[in-house]
């Protein structure tokens, strides 16, 4: 591929990674549902059910993301900029 084609491909890949369903994120991280279930101390069907949900607690999503090695940030985007919502930061440490 030419360097221009490689650049376009990289931009498209980054855009795809920036917006993906939870199950695709898990797969991209090289994790099976069973592996993630073991880390979260739940059964594999619980992971399958969670990945199909369209609504969940932030604490549930945070633990799922952290089990994959990530960190969840809640950001509100407005036409004039974005704001990171910080009052969700301590939810995991209070439980």
N, C-alpha and C positions, 0 to 999 in steps of 0.2 A: 504494500500500500504506500501511496505517496504520503509525505509528511502532512499535507493538507487533509487527506482522507483520514489519517490517523487522528488528527486533531478533531475533526468532525465526529469521528467515532467515539472518542473520549468524552466529548461534550454530551453526546446522546447517552452514553453509558452512565455518566454522572447524573443526568436528568432522570434516568430510569431508577437509579439507586436512591434518589431523593424522594421518590414516591412509589412505595410498594406495600402490598398487604403484609400482614404479620407473618403468614406462613412462608411467603417468598423471602422475607428478611431472615427467618430462621434457616431456610434452605441455603441462602446466600452465605450465611455464617458457617455452613457445613455441619449443621446440627439436625439430628432426627427428632421427631416428636418424643421418642423414648428417651433419648439423651437429655432433652430439656426437662422431661417429666422427672427423671432421676435427680437432676439438680434442684428442682422445685419441690421434691418429695411428694409428688402426686402421681396418679396413674396416667398412662398415655392418652386414654380417652378424654381426660380433662384438658389436655393440651389441644386436642383436635376440636373440642367444643369451644375453647377460648378463642382459637384462631378463626372460628366462624362467626363470633359475636360482632355486632356492630356497635355495641354500647357496653362499657365496662368501667369499673372504678379506676381512677388514676393509679392508686396503689397496686392494683392487680397488673395493670400495664407496666408500671415501673418494675415490679418484681420479675415479670416476663423478660423485659429488656435487659435488666441487670443479670439475669441468668444466662443471657446470650453474650455477656461481657460488655454491654453498653450502658449508657446513662440517659435517662429520660429528662428532657427539658420541655416545659410548656411555654410556648411563645404565642403571644397575640400579635397578629399582623394587621396593620392599619395602612391606609394610603400614604400617610406621612412617616411611616417607620414601624418598627417592631419592638415589642416589650417582652422581656422574659418574666414570666409570672413566678415569683420566688416563694410564695406561701405554700407551695406544694413540696418544697425541698425537704422538709423535715418529717413528712408523713411516715416514711419507712422507719425512722429512728424512734418514733413514739410508740410503736407497736411491739 
